[in-house]
């Protein structure tokens, strides 16, 4: 029996959503909290990393879905 849900789809959606939220918080959040991290906006950069990972997972799920049809 073949299941129709690829695990990369919900993983990509979750990482994409959380990455977008984190990156937006990094852009609009209080800049004073980054003094402890040598002035590096950690939330913004890790939000972008999570967003990119989520996008890659969604692309891989889309490619696998179109290949199996």
N, C-alpha and C positions, 0 to 999 in steps of 0.2 A: 504494500500500500504506500503510495507516494503522498507525502504531506505537501500542502501548497505554500506553507510559510517558511521563508528563508530567515534564519536567525539574524542575518546581517541587516535586514530591514528594521526591526525594532531597535537594534543596537545603534544603527546609524541615526535613526530618528531621535533616540534618547541623547546621544552624544551631540548631535547637531543642535537640539533645543537647549541643552544645558550649556554648551559652548557659546551659543548666541547670548544667552542670559548673562553668563560670566563676562563675556567681552563687552557687552553693553554696560554692565556694572563697572567694569574697568574704565570705560570712557567717561561715564557720568558720575562715578563715585567720588568720594572725598580723596583728594590727592595726598593728604597728610598721612594716610595709613601706609604709604609706600616709603616713608623715611626709614623704616626698619629693614627694608629690602634694597638698600642702596639707591633708592629713587626709581627702581625698576617697577613698572606697572605689571605686576605678576598676574593679576586677574585678567587683564586684557590679553597678554601673550598666551597664557594657558587656555583662555577662552578660544583664541584663534586656533590653537593646536587641537582642541577638542572639536571645534567646528570642522576643521579639515579632516580629522579622523572620521567624523560622522558622515561627511560628504563622500569620502572614499568608500565607506561601508555601503552607503546607498547606491553608489555607482556600481559597486561589485554585485550587489543584490539585483540591480536592474539588468546588468549584463548576464548574470546567471539565469534570470527569469526569461530573457529573450532567447537565450541559447537553448533552453529546455523545451520550448514550444515547437 
